[in-house]
Amino acid sequence: MTSTAAVDQDKAQAFGARMLAMVSDTTLAFMVNVGHEVGLFEAMAGLPPATSDAIAETTGLNERYVREWLATMAAARVVDYDHTAGTFQLPAEHAMSLTSAAGPANMALWAWGFIGCAEALDLLPDCFRNGGGVPYSRFTKFPKVMAAISGANYDTTLLSSTLPLVPGLVDRLEQGIDVADVGCGSGHAINIMARAFPKSRFVGYDFSEPSLAAAREEASAWGLANASFESKDAATLSGPPRFDFVTAIDAIHDQAHPRNVLKGIAEMLRPGGTFLCVDVAASSNLHENLENPMAVIMYGVSTMHCMTVSLALGGEGLGAMWGEQKARELFAEAGFTSVETKRVELDMENNYYICRK
C-alpha cells in the first residue's frame, strides 16, 4: 500500500466523494427506471404538489412503494418536498428531462437503457478472463429500450431534420424510389418513411425475430402496403444494385463483421444512390473523447453490450466509440469515395455520415 506521506489527502477525499456520488447516482438510475416504467414521472408532470396517497391514487400504484420511491427522489432533489404539507412535486424544469415531452433527450429512457445493458452483467467477468462475448440473445430488455429511445428520435427528427440532410432526397422519395434500412430493429424508421412517402418502396433487414414481429405489427396497424421486413444477417448482404437509398442507424458498430456489411451495402446501391450511416459522434482516439460528456456512458454501454455482442460471434468488436476516423476508413474500404459528416440539432449522440460511391 502507498504510504500516508505519499498520498495527496485532498485528492483522495475528492475522489472518495466522487465514488460515493457514483453509487448514489447508480441507485438513482435504478429508481428513475422504475419511475419511468410505472408512469410516475408522466403522472406527476401534470399534478400540483400532492401527498404520496394522492399520487398513488392517481397512478393506481401501491402507496407504500410510491412513498419510498418519492423519498428517494426527494433525497436526490429530483422532486421538491414540502415537509410541512407532506407533499411532493416534480418541477416543470425537471419534467423537461424525465418525460415524453423531452423526446430523445428523455433521461428516464436513458436510465432504462442503462438497466437494459446490465441484464447480462454477471457474464462479463468471464469474458474479461477468457475472451468471447455475451450473445445478443441474452439481452431481453435492451432491444425494447433501444426501440423506445430510437423511436423517440425518429418521431422528432427523421422527417423534419434527417432526410433533408441529403440534397434532393425528399423529392425523390415523393416521386418513388427503393429504400432499405440495415439493422432496422423494430422497424419504426421504415414505417415512418413508408407512411410519409407512399410512392416509395421500403424494406428493413434485421436478425432479431421479436423485433421484426414488432415492425410487421406496426406496419399492419398503419395499413402500409409499401413496407416489408426480412430476417437477414447483415454480413450476408450483397448486390446486385437495387436500392436508391440505404440507411444504417446506430447499427454498424454492433456488427460482428462490419466490413462485410458495408461492402454489401455499397454493392446494393444503384448508381447515384446514397448510404446514410447514423452512428455515435466520437473520435477514434481516446484522448480526444475525454472531454466528451457522453464518453463514460458510451464506453460503458459498449463494454456491456455493443462490443461484447460482436465478440460473442467471433467479430471485430468495433465498439460504440469506433469514431469518425475509423468509420471513414471502413467506408473507403467498402468503396465509398465521398463521405460528408453532418449533425442533427436534437440528436446529441450521433454523427450522420452521407456516403456515396
Secondary structure, DSSP 8 states (H G I E B T S, - for coil): ---GGGS-HHHHHHHHHHHHHHHHHHHHHHHHHHHHHTTHHHHHHT--SB-HHHHHHHHT--HHHHHHHHHHHHHTTSSEEETTTTEEE--HHHHHHHSGGGGGG-HHHHHHHHHHHGGGGGGHHHHHHH-----GGG-SSHHHHHHHHHHHHIIIIIIIIIGGGSTTHHHHHHH--EEEEET-TT-HHHHHHHHH-TTSEEEEEES-HHHHHHHHHHHHHTT-SSEEEEE--GGG---S--EEEEEEES-GGG-SSHHHHHHHHHHHEEEEEEEEEEEE---SSGGGTTT-TTHHHHHHHIIIIIHHHHHTTT-----TT-HHHHHHHHHHHHT--EEEEE--TT-SSEEEEEEE-
